[in-house]
Amino acid sequence: MTRKKSFFRRHGYALLFSLALTMLTGYVLLDTFVLPHAVAAVETASAAETTTNAQAGSDSAESSGGASAAAGGATNTAALATTADTAGSGETVVTNNSYSGNGQSITITTVRVSGTTAYVADVQLSSADSLKTALAQNTYGSNITQTTSEMAAANDAILAINGDYYGANKRGYVIKNGILYRDSVRQGDDTQDLVIYQDGSFAIVDETEITAQELIDSGVVQLFSFGPVLMEDGEIRVSSSDEVSRAKTSNPRTAIGIIDELHYIIVVADGRTSESKGLSLLELAELMDSYGCVIAYNLDGGGSSTMVFNGSVVNNPTTNGKSITERSVSDIVYIAA
């Protein structure tokens, strides 16, 4: 008995401290990665219009909506074909892998590259107002998530992909649909973001060189804080050496790029399965380059990589390769009708 009392006298405080530290660590992990923290509710795109281009309207509504066909054979990957008349805007036609209407068009092509199946959406818009983002549960905060398809349905999206998963990080600029939600600078070596201006043009900015408010004042309506930059000024900006710190193996990927005015390329690549191994960052950049992108940016990948068209999931999202299922994420990029 004396020995037991002596043991607890000597080690009791240490045991209590270790227990308290373990509990605190567990709470911090839960608070960071699991427990939802809502900061602000936002309206859906159908309820409120976001910042608009001063030139949007009748001038842009007359622009051409013909999207060029991407390399490789197209496959039926989305919903059943439908055709409908849209009052005042001509005919809207939706097929298994294409959309045309309201002066804009989307063509989805399936390609095989480097042992990987990739889905390439060639998007031609008549107005930058159609390129939007949405937050899970229409709420800004941490650990607030929904699947890409759920958010796409809630916002009547024609085409949607996962975004930058801003909610997984505590720092880094967050600008969605012209609203500044977070202005703390990203930590780490890569602080380069993709920004989209009111006219639909792209640019690459460094958070350490410009404030979030300055970006808002310059007309930025969307910002993606993930990376890395795949292409800038028509040149590939990643190499095989970048993979060492970025991703040692090929993975599912999501990327967005711009060819010219209101003409975009969106890519989602399957990975982590025997049918599709996934792409390296360099392979992804080379694919974007093959479609003529001037600027291209890597969004959240892995199990998050998802493309939804006309209400159906196009690709085969997977986190571990054992099951094909969507991962819930904090935000999407989408094309509105």
C-alpha positions as YAML, in Angstrom:
chain: A
units: angstrom
residues:
- id: 1
  name: MET
  ca: [0.00, 0.00, 0.00]
- id: 2
  name: THR
  ca: [2.83, 2.37, 0.90]
- id: 3
  name: ARG
  ca: [4.49, 1.73, -2.44]
- id: 4
  name: LYS
  ca: [1.22, 2.53, -4.33]
- id: 5
  name: LYS
  ca: [0.78, 5.81, -2.42]
- id: 6
  name: SER
  ca: [4.39, 6.70, -3.09]
- id: 7
  name: PHE
  ca: [3.91, 5.96, -6.82]
- id: 8
  name: PHE
  ca: [0.87, 8.21, -7.11]
- id: 9
  name: ARG
  ca: [2.55, 10.96, -5.14]
- id: 10
  name: ARG
  ca: [5.48, 10.88, -7.54]
- id: 11
  name: HIS
  ca: [3.52, 10.40, -10.80]
- id: 12
  name: GLY
  ca: [-0.05, 11.54, -10.09]
- id: 13
  name: TYR
  ca: [0.39, 15.07, -11.42]
- id: 14
  name: ALA
  ca: [2.16, 13.78, -14.51]
- id: 15
  name: LEU
  ca: [-0.69, 11.35, -15.22]
- id: 16
  name: LEU
  ca: [-3.30, 14.06, -14.72]
- id: 17
  name: PHE
  ca: [-1.36, 16.42, -16.96]
- id: 18
  name: SER
  ca: [-1.05, 13.76, -19.68]
- id: 19
  name: LEU
  ca: [-4.79, 13.05, -19.50]
- id: 20
  name: ALA
  ca: [-5.64, 16.75, -19.72]
- id: 21
  name: LEU
  ca: [-3.25, 17.23, -22.65]
- id: 22
  name: THR
  ca: [-4.79, 14.25, -24.49]
- id: 23
  name: MET
  ca: [-8.29, 15.62, -23.98]
- id: 24
  name: LEU
  ca: [-7.25, 19.09, -25.15]
- id: 25
  name: THR
  ca: [-5.55, 17.67, -28.25]
- id: 26
  name: GLY
  ca: [-8.65, 15.64, -29.05]
- id: 27
  name: TYR
  ca: [-10.86, 18.70, -28.74]
- id: 28
  name: VAL
  ca: [-8.57, 20.80, -30.94]
- id: 29
  name: LEU
  ca: [-8.66, 18.12, -33.64]
- id: 30
  name: LEU
  ca: [-12.44, 17.87, -33.43]
- id: 31
  name: ASP
  ca: [-12.79, 21.65, -33.48]
- id: 32
  name: THR
  ca: [-10.50, 21.95, -36.51]
- id: 33
  name: PHE
  ca: [-11.73, 19.09, -38.66]
- id: 34
  name: VAL
  ca: [-15.18, 17.99, -37.44]
- id: 35
  name: LEU
  ca: [-17.21, 20.50, -35.42]
- id: 36
  name: PRO
  ca: [-19.04, 22.96, -37.70]
- id: 37
  name: HIS
  ca: [-18.69, 26.69, -37.04]
- id: 38
  name: ALA
  ca: [-21.13, 28.88, -38.94]
- id: 39
  name: VAL
  ca: [-19.99, 32.48, -39.34]
- id: 40
  name: ALA
  ca: [-22.44, 33.96, -41.86]
- id: 41
  name: ALA
  ca: [-25.41, 32.78, -43.87]
- id: 42
  name: VAL
  ca: [-25.52, 33.70, -47.55]
- id: 43
  name: GLU
  ca: [-28.35, 33.86, -50.03]
- id: 44
  name: THR
  ca: [-28.59, 31.39, -52.88]
- id: 45
  name: ALA
  ca: [-27.84, 32.58, -56.38]
- id: 46
  name: SER
  ca: [-31.53, 32.39, -57.24]
- id: 47
  name: ALA
  ca: [-32.43, 34.67, -54.34]
- id: 48
  name: ALA
  ca: [-29.95, 37.47, -54.92]
- id: 49
  name: GLU
  ca: [-27.75, 38.66, -57.76]
- id: 50
  name: THR
  ca: [-24.05, 39.16, -57.05]
- id: 51
  name: THR
  ca: [-21.76, 41.91, -58.32]
- id: 52
  name: THR
  ca: [-22.31, 42.23, -62.06]
- id: 53
  name: ASN
  ca: [-20.25, 43.36, -64.98]
- id: 54
  name: ALA
  ca: [-21.30, 46.86, -66.03]
- id: 55
  name: GLN
  ca: [-21.33, 45.71, -69.64]
- id: 56
  name: ALA
  ca: [-23.46, 42.61, -69.04]
- id: 57
  name: GLY
  ca: [-26.87, 42.67, -70.66]
- id: 58
  name: SER
  ca: [-28.12, 42.96, -74.19]
- id: 59
  name: ASP
  ca: [-24.67, 43.45, -75.68]
- id: 60
  name: SER
  ca: [-23.24, 40.24, -74.22]
- id: 61
  name: ALA
  ca: [-26.45, 38.28, -74.71]
- id: 62
  name: GLU
  ca: [-25.88, 38.39, -78.46]
- id: 63
  name: SER
  ca: [-22.36, 36.91, -78.33]
- id: 64
  name: SER
  ca: [-21.61, 33.53, -79.87]
- id: 65
  name: GLY
  ca: [-22.04, 30.42, -77.73]
- id: 66
  name: GLY
  ca: [-20.26, 27.84, -79.88]
- id: 67
  name: ALA
  ca: [-17.84, 25.71, -77.86]
- id: 68
  name: SER
  ca: [-15.06, 23.90, -79.67]
- id: 69
  name: ALA
  ca: [-14.92, 20.10, -79.42]
- id: 70
  name: ALA
  ca: [-12.08, 18.82, -77.22]
- id: 71
  name: ALA
  ca: [-9.66, 16.14, -78.35]
- id: 72
  name: GLY
  ca: [-10.73, 12.55, -77.77]
- id: 73
  name: GLY
  ca: [-14.02, 10.69, -78.15]
- id: 74
  name: ALA
  ca: [-17.04, 11.99, -76.27]
- id: 75
  name: THR
  ca: [-18.98, 9.58, -74.11]
- id: 76
  name: ASN
  ca: [-22.41, 9.81, -72.54]
- id: 77
  name: THR
  ca: [-21.71, 10.66, -68.92]
- id: 78
  name: ALA
  ca: [-24.60, 12.71, -67.58]
- id: 79
  name: ALA
  ca: [-28.38, 12.85, -67.52]
- id: 80
  name: LEU
  ca: [-30.88, 11.76, -70.16]
- id: 81
  name: ALA
  ca: [-31.14, 14.08, -73.15]
- id: 82
  name: THR
  ca: [-33.79, 16.75, -72.93]
- id: 83
  name: THR
  ca: [-34.89, 19.61, -75.16]
- id: 84
  name: ALA
  ca: [-36.86, 22.61, -73.96]
- id: 85
  name: ASP
  ca: [-37.87, 26.03, -75.24]
- id: 86
  name: THR
  ca: [-36.80, 28.97, -73.11]
- id: 87
  name: ALA
  ca: [-39.11, 31.93, -73.50]
- id: 88
  name: GLY
  ca: [-37.43, 35.02, -74.88]
- id: 89
  name: SER
  ca: [-34.01, 33.44, -75.35]
- id: 90
  name: GLY
  ca: [-34.48, 30.87, -78.09]
- id: 91
  name: GLU
  ca: [-34.10, 27.16, -77.74]
- id: 92
  name: THR
  ca: [-32.21, 25.52, -74.90]
- id: 93
  name: VAL
  ca: [-30.89, 22.09, -75.80]
- id: 94
  name: VAL
  ca: [-29.39, 19.67, -73.27]
- id: 95
  name: THR
  ca: [-27.96, 16.30, -74.25]
- id: 96
  name: ASN
  ca: [-25.97, 13.68, -72.37]
- id: 97
  name: ASN
  ca: [-22.78, 15.70, -72.70]
- id: 98
  name: SER
  ca: [-23.66, 19.16, -73.96]
- id: 99
  name: TYR
  ca: [-25.71, 22.26, -73.27]
- id: 100
  name: SER
  ca: [-26.57, 25.24, -75.42]
- id: 101
  name: GLY
  ca: [-28.87, 28.11, -74.60]
- id: 102
  name: ASN
  ca: [-28.95, 31.75, -73.53]
- id: 103
  name: GLY
  ca: [-25.97, 32.44, -75.77]
- id: 104
  name: GLN
  ca: [-23.70, 29.99, -73.97]
- id: 105
  name: SER
  ca: [-22.60, 26.41, -74.48]
- id: 106
  name: ILE
  ca: [-20.93, 23.55, -72.65]
- id: 107
  name: THR
  ca: [-19.44, 20.44, -74.24]
- id: 108
  name: ILE
  ca: [-18.06, 17.62, -72.07]
- id: 109
  name: THR
  ca: [-15.55, 15.24, -73.58]
- id: 110
  name: THR
  ca: [-14.00, 12.17, -71.99]
- id: 111
  name: VAL
  ca: [-10.30, 11.59, -72.72]
- id: 112
  name: ARG
  ca: [-7.65, 9.08, -71.70]
- id: 113
  name: VAL
  ca: [-4.24, 10.43, -70.76]
- id: 114
  name: SER
  ca: [-1.40, 8.81, -68.81]
- id: 115
  name: GLY
  ca: [-3.56, 5.83, -67.83]
- id: 116
  name: THR
  ca: [-6.22, 8.18, -66.49]
- id: 117
  name: THR
  ca: [-9.77, 9.07, -67.44]
- id: 118
  name: ALA
  ca: [-10.35, 12.81, -67.52]
- id: 119
  name: TYR
  ca: [-13.53, 14.75, -68.15]
- id: 120
  name: VAL
  ca: [-13.01, 18.01, -70.01]
- id: 121
  name: ALA
  ca: [-15.72, 20.67, -70.09]
- id: 122
  name: ASP
  ca: [-15.32, 23.30, -72.81]
- id: 123
  name: VAL
  ca: [-17.37, 26.27, -71.59]
- id: 124
  name: GLN
  ca: [-18.28, 29.32, -73.68]
- id: 125
  name: LEU
  ca: [-20.30, 31.98, -71.85]
- id: 126
  name: SER
  ca: [-22.11, 35.08, -73.05]
- id: 127
  name: SER
  ca: [-21.77, 36.80, -69.67]
- id: 128
  name: ALA
  ca: [-19.38, 36.46, -66.75]
- id: 129
  name: ASP
  ca: [-22.40, 36.51, -64.44]
- id: 130
  name: SER
  ca: [-22.96, 32.82, -65.27]
- id: 131
  name: LEU
  ca: [-19.66, 31.80, -63.61]
- id: 132
  name: LYS
  ca: [-20.44, 31.57, -59.92]
- id: 133
  name: THR
  ca: [-19.48, 29.91, -56.64]
- id: 134
  name: ALA
  ca: [-21.64, 28.54, -53.84]
- id: 135
  name: LEU
  ca: [-21.03, 27.65, -50.20]
- id: 136
  name: ALA
  ca: [-22.21, 24.48, -48.50]
- id: 137
  name: GLN
  ca: [-25.57, 24.98, -46.79]
- id: 138
  name: ASN
  ca: [-25.40, 28.60, -48.02]
- id: 139
  name: THR
  ca: [-23.24, 29.30, -44.97]
- id: 140
  name: TYR
  ca: [-19.70, 30.57, -44.53]
- id: 141
  name: GLY
  ca: [-17.73, 28.85, -41.78]
- id: 142
  name: SER
  ca: [-15.48, 25.92, -40.97]
- id: 143
  name: ASN
  ca: [-16.42, 22.23, -41.25]
- id: 144
  name: ILE
  ca: [-19.69, 23.10, -43.00]
- id: 145
  name: THR
  ca: [-19.99, 20.78, -45.97]
- id: 146
  name: GLN
  ca: [-22.26, 19.30, -48.61]
- id: 147
  name: THR
  ca: [-21.64, 17.19, -51.67]
- id: 148
  name: THR
  ca: [-20.99, 18.93, -54.96]
- id: 149
  name: SER
  ca: [-24.19, 17.47, -56.41]
- id: 150
  name: GLU
  ca: [-26.26, 18.78, -53.47]
- id: 151
  name: MET
  ca: [-24.90, 22.29, -53.90]
- id: 152
  name: ALA
  ca: [-25.35, 22.08, -57.66]
- id: 153
  name: ALA
  ca: [-29.01, 21.14, -57.23]
- id: 154
  name: ALA
  ca: [-29.61, 23.90, -54.67]
- id: 155
  name: ASN
  ca: [-28.27, 26.50, -57.11]
- id: 156
  name: ASP
  ca: [-29.78, 25.13, -60.34]
- id: 157
  name: ALA
  ca: [-26.31, 24.65, -61.80]
- id: 158
  name: ILE
  ca: [-25.87, 23.37, -65.33]
- id: 159
  name: LEU
  ca: [-22.28, 22.37, -64.60]
- id: 160
  name: ALA
  ca: [-20.53, 22.25, -61.22]
- id: 161
  name: ILE
  ca: [-17.18, 21.17, -59.82]
- id: 162
  name: ASN
  ca: [-15.71, 21.17, -56.34]
- id: 163
  name: GLY
  ca: [-13.93, 24.37, -55.36]
- id: 164
  name: ASP
  ca: [-10.92, 25.13, -53.16]
- id: 165
  name: TYR
  ca: [-12.33, 23.71, -49.89]
- id: 166
  name: TYR
  ca: [-11.72, 26.99, -48.10]
- id: 167
  name: GLY
  ca: [-13.33, 25.55, -44.94]
- id: 168
  name: ALA
  ca: [-10.43, 23.20, -44.32]
- id: 169
  name: ASN
  ca: [-8.12, 26.13, -43.65]
- id: 170
  name: LYS
  ca: [-8.02, 28.79, -40.97]
- id: 171
  name: ARG
  ca: [-6.12, 31.31, -43.09]
- id: 172
  name: GLY
  ca: [-6.09, 32.46, -46.70]
- id: 173
  name: TYR
  ca: [-8.28, 34.95, -48.54]
- id: 174
  name: VAL
  ca: [-11.88, 33.96, -49.18]
- id: 175
  name: ILE
  ca: [-13.82, 35.93, -51.80]
- id: 176
  name: LYS
  ca: [-16.99, 34.37, -53.20]
- id: 177
  name: ASN
  ca: [-19.43, 36.11, -55.54]
- id: 178
  name: GLY
  ca: [-17.94, 39.50, -54.75]
- id: 179
  name: ILE
  ca: [-18.14, 39.11, -50.97]
- id: 180
  name: LEU
  ca: [-15.01, 39.20, -48.82]
- id: 181
  name: TYR
  ca: [-15.33, 36.60, -46.06]
- id: 182
  name: ARG
  ca: [-11.72, 36.23, -44.86]
- id: 183
  name: ASP
  ca: [-8.70, 38.49, -45.26]
- id: 184
  name: SER
  ca: [-5.94, 36.65, -43.37]
- id: 185
  name: VAL
  ca: [-2.90, 35.77, -45.46]
- id: 186
  name: ARG
  ca: [-2.13, 32.14, -46.23]
- id: 187
  name: GLN
  ca: [0.80, 30.54, -44.47]
- id: 188
  name: GLY
  ca: [3.41, 28.40, -46.19]
- id: 189
  name: ASP
  ca: [5.52, 28.65, -49.31]
- id: 190
  name: ASP
  ca: [2.68, 28.89, -51.85]
- id: 191
  name: THR
  ca: [0.54, 32.00, -51.40]
- id: 192
  name: GLN
  ca: [-0.56, 32.37, -55.02]
- id: 193
  name: ASP
  ca: [-4.30, 32.51, -55.73]
- id: 194
  name: LEU
  ca: [-6.47, 32.53, -58.81]
- id: 195
  name: VAL
  ca: [-8.81, 35.52, -59.05]
- id: 196
  name: ILE
  ca: [-11.70, 36.13, -61.42]
- id: 197
  name: TYR
  ca: [-12.77, 39.67, -62.23]
- id: 198
  name: GLN
  ca: [-16.23, 41.03, -63.05]
- id: 199
  name: ASP
  ca: [-15.61, 40.62, -66.77]
- id: 200
  name: GLY
  ca: [-14.71, 36.94, -66.35]
- id: 201
  name: SER
  ca: [-10.98, 37.40, -66.87]
- id: 202
  name: PHE
  ca: [-8.42, 35.46, -64.80]
- id: 203
  name: ALA
  ca: [-5.27, 36.56, -63.00]
- id: 204
  name: ILE
  ca: [-2.78, 35.10, -60.54]
- id: 205
  name: VAL
  ca: [-2.08, 37.10, -57.38]
- id: 206
  name: ASP
  ca: [0.15, 36.62, -54.35]
- id: 207
  name: GLU
  ca: [-1.53, 37.16, -51.00]
- id: 208
  name: THR
  ca: [1.67, 38.57, -49.54]
- id: 209
  name: GLU
  ca: [1.76, 41.34, -52.15]
- id: 210
  name: ILE
  ca: [-1.84, 42.63, -52.14]
- id: 211
  name: THR
  ca: [-4.60, 42.92, -49.56]
- id: 212
  name: ALA
  ca: [-7.96, 41.24, -49.90]
- id: 213
  name: GLN
  ca: [-9.70, 44.63, -49.83]
- id: 214
  name: GLU
  ca: [-7.51, 45.86, -52.67]
- id: 215
  name: LEU
  ca: [-8.63, 42.83, -54.68]
- id: 216
  name: ILE
  ca: [-12.28, 43.63, -53.98]
- id: 217
  name: ASP
  ca: [-11.69, 47.27, -54.95]
- id: 218
  name: SER
  ca: [-10.09, 46.16, -58.23]
- id: 219
  name: GLY
  ca: [-13.19, 44.18, -59.21]
- id: 220
  name: VAL
  ca: [-12.37, 40.64, -58.08]
- id: 221
  name: VAL
  ca: [-15.55, 38.59, -57.58]
- id: 222
  name: GLN
  ca: [-14.08, 35.09, -57.10]
- id: 223
  name: LEU
  ca: [-10.84, 33.91, -55.48]
- id: 224
  name: PHE
  ca: [-9.47, 30.39, -55.20]
- id: 225
  name: SER
  ca: [-6.85, 29.71, -52.57]
- id: 226
  name: PHE
  ca: [-5.43, 26.26, -53.29]
- id: 227
  name: GLY
  ca: [-2.93, 25.75, -56.09]
- id: 228
  name: PRO
  ca: [-0.42, 25.51, -57.39]
- id: 229
  name: VAL
  ca: [-0.61, 27.64, -60.50]
- id: 230
  name: LEU
  ca: [-0.53, 25.22, -63.43]
- id: 231
  name: MET
  ca: [-0.20, 27.77, -66.24]
- id: 232
  name: GLU
  ca: [0.39, 31.50, -66.47]
- id: 233
  name: ASP
  ca: [0.96, 33.65, -69.55]
- id: 234
  name: GLY
  ca: [0.48, 30.54, -71.66]
- id: 235
  name: GLU
  ca: [3.42, 28.74, -70.01]
- id: 236
  name: ILE
  ca: [3.41, 25.69, -67.74]
- id: 237
  name: ARG
  ca: [4.48, 26.71, -64.23]
- id: 238
  name: VAL
  ca: [4.95, 23.29, -62.60]
- id: 239
  name: SER
  ca: [7.52, 20.58, -63.19]
- id: 240
  name: SER
  ca: [8.20, 17.05, -62.03]
- id: 241
  name: SER
  ca: [10.32, 18.43, -59.18]
- id: 242
  name: ASP
  ca: [7.28, 20.24, -57.76]
- id: 243
  name: GLU
  ca: [5.64, 16.88, -57.17]
- id: 244
  name: VAL
  ca: [8.00, 16.02, -54.32]
- id: 245
  name: SER
  ca: [6.41, 18.59, -52.04]
- id: 246
  name: ARG
  ca: [2.98, 18.62, -53.66]
- id: 247
  name: ALA
  ca: [2.00, 15.03, -54.28]
- id: 248
  name: LYS
  ca: [4.30, 12.03, -54.48]
- id: 249
  name: THR
  ca: [1.74, 9.95, -56.38]
- id: 250
  name: SER
  ca: [-0.83, 10.56, -59.08]
- id: 251
  name: ASN
  ca: [-4.25, 11.58, -57.78]
- id: 252
  name: PRO
  ca: [-7.75, 12.62, -58.80]
- id: 253
  name: ARG
  ca: [-7.53, 16.25, -59.87]
- id: 254
  name: THR
  ca: [-9.72, 19.28, -60.52]
- id: 255
  name: ALA
  ca: [-8.56, 22.31, -62.50]
- id: 256
  name: ILE
  ca: [-9.99, 25.40, -64.17]
- id: 257
  name: GLY
  ca: [-8.42, 27.41, -66.96]
- id: 258
  name: ILE
  ca: [-9.17, 30.19, -69.42]
- id: 259
  name: ILE
  ca: [-8.48, 30.18, -73.17]
- id: 260
  name: ASP
  ca: [-9.74, 33.64, -74.09]
- id: 261
  name: GLU
  ca: [-12.62, 35.97, -73.30]
- id: 262
  name: LEU
  ca: [-15.41, 34.03, -71.53]
- id: 263
  name: HIS
  ca: [-13.99, 30.76, -72.85]
- id: 264
  name: TYR
  ca: [-12.97, 28.27, -70.16]
- id: 265
  name: ILE
  ca: [-11.67, 24.73, -69.79]
- id: 266
  name: ILE
  ca: [-12.65, 22.75, -66.70]
- id: 267
  name: VAL
  ca: [-11.05, 19.36, -66.01]
- id: 268
  name: VAL
  ca: [-11.82, 16.65, -63.48]
- id: 269
  name: ALA
  ca: [-9.64, 13.52, -63.58]
- id: 270
  name: ASP
  ca: [-10.46, 10.20, -61.94]
- id: 271
  name: GLY
  ca: [-7.79, 8.44, -59.89]
- id: 272
  name: ARG
  ca: [-6.87, 5.88, -57.24]
- id: 273
  name: THR
  ca: [-8.55, 3.00, -59.10]
- id: 274
  name: SER
  ca: [-7.31, 0.22, -61.33]
- id: 275
  name: GLU
  ca: [-9.12, 1.83, -64.27]
- id: 276
  name: SER
  ca: [-7.72, 5.32, -63.68]
- id: 277
  name: LYS
  ca: [-4.53, 6.00, -61.75]
- id: 278
  name: GLY
  ca: [-4.82, 9.78, -61.61]
- id: 279
  name: LEU
  ca: [-2.64, 12.63, -62.85]
- id: 280
  name: SER
  ca: [0.45, 14.33, -61.51]
- id: 281
  name: LEU
  ca: [0.41, 18.12, -61.40]
- id: 282
  name: LEU
  ca: [2.68, 18.26, -64.43]
- id: 283
  name: GLU
  ca: [0.42, 15.89, -66.38]
- id: 284
  name: LEU
  ca: [-2.58, 18.02, -65.40]
- id: 285
  name: ALA
  ca: [-0.80, 21.17, -66.57]
- id: 286
  name: GLU
  ca: [0.13, 19.52, -69.86]
- id: 287
  name: LEU
  ca: [-3.50, 18.56, -70.40]
- id: 288
  name: MET
  ca: [-4.65, 22.14, -69.77]
- id: 289
  name: ASP
  ca: [-1.94, 23.37, -72.12]
- id: 290
  name: SER
  ca: [-3.14, 21.02, -74.88]
- id: 291
  name: TYR
  ca: [-6.49, 22.85, -74.87]
- id: 292
  name: GLY
  ca: [-4.84, 26.23, -75.24]
- id: 293
  name: CYS
  ca: [-5.25, 27.59, -71.72]
- id: 294
  name: VAL
  ca: [-3.46, 30.85, -70.98]
- id: 295
  name: ILE
  ca: [-3.99, 30.58, -67.21]
- id: 296
  name: ALA
  ca: [-4.83, 27.35, -65.37]
- id: 297
  name: TYR
  ca: [-5.12, 26.64, -61.66]
- id: 298
  name: ASN
  ca: [-5.24, 23.49, -59.56]
- id: 299
  name: LEU
  ca: [-8.25, 23.23, -57.25]
- id: 300
  name: ASP
  ca: [-8.88, 20.78, -54.41]
- id: 301
  name: GLY
  ca: [-8.35, 17.20, -55.60]
- id: 302
  name: GLY
  ca: [-8.25, 13.68, -54.26]
- id: 303
  name: GLY
  ca: [-11.60, 12.51, -52.96]
- id: 304
  name: SER
  ca: [-13.04, 16.00, -53.49]
- id: 305
  name: SER
  ca: [-12.68, 15.91, -57.29]
- id: 306
  name: THR
  ca: [-16.23, 15.88, -58.66]
- id: 307
  name: MET
  ca: [-17.98, 17.08, -61.80]
- id: 308
  name: VAL
  ca: [-21.76, 17.38, -61.98]
- id: 309
  name: PHE
  ca: [-23.63, 18.07, -65.23]
- id: 310
  name: ASN
  ca: [-27.39, 18.48, -65.59]
- id: 311
  name: GLY
  ca: [-28.00, 16.96, -62.16]
- id: 312
  name: SER
  ca: [-25.80, 13.86, -62.54]
- id: 313
  name: VAL
  ca: [-22.28, 13.11, -61.34]
- id: 314
  name: VAL
  ca: [-20.09, 12.75, -64.43]
- id: 315
  name: ASN
  ca: [-16.92, 11.25, -63.00]
- id: 316
  name: ASN
  ca: [-16.09, 8.55, -60.43]
- id: 317
  name: PRO
  ca: [-15.16, 10.38, -57.21]
- id: 318
  name: THR
  ca: [-13.33, 8.31, -54.63]
- id: 319
  name: THR
  ca: [-11.26, 8.93, -51.53]
- id: 320
  name: ASN
  ca: [-9.62, 5.53, -51.14]
- id: 321
  name: GLY
  ca: [-10.39, 3.75, -54.40]
- id: 322
  name: LYS
  ca: [-12.57, 1.18, -52.64]
- id: 323
  name: SER
  ca: [-15.90, 2.92, -53.14]
- id: 324
  name: ILE
  ca: [-17.17, 5.45, -55.67]
- id: 325
  name: THR
  ca: [-18.89, 8.15, -53.68]
- id: 326
  name: GLU
  ca: [-18.81, 11.94, -53.34]
- id: 327
  name: ARG
  ca: [-16.91, 13.62, -50.56]
- id: 328
  name: SER
  ca: [-18.66, 16.51, -48.86]
- id: 329
  name: VAL
  ca: [-16.85, 19.80, -49.46]
- id: 330
  name: SER
  ca: [-17.26, 23.42, -48.42]
- id: 331
  name: ASP
  ca: [-17.80, 25.08, -51.81]
- id: 332
  name: ILE
  ca: [-18.31, 24.64, -55.54]
- id: 333
  name: VAL
  ca: [-17.68, 26.47, -58.81]
- id: 334
  name: TYR
  ca: [-20.63, 26.34, -61.17]
- id: 335
  name: ILE
  ca: [-22.18, 27.56, -64.38]
- id: 336
  name: ALA
  ca: [-25.67, 29.01, -64.03]
- id: 337
  name: ALA
  ca: [-28.32, 28.93, -66.75]
...
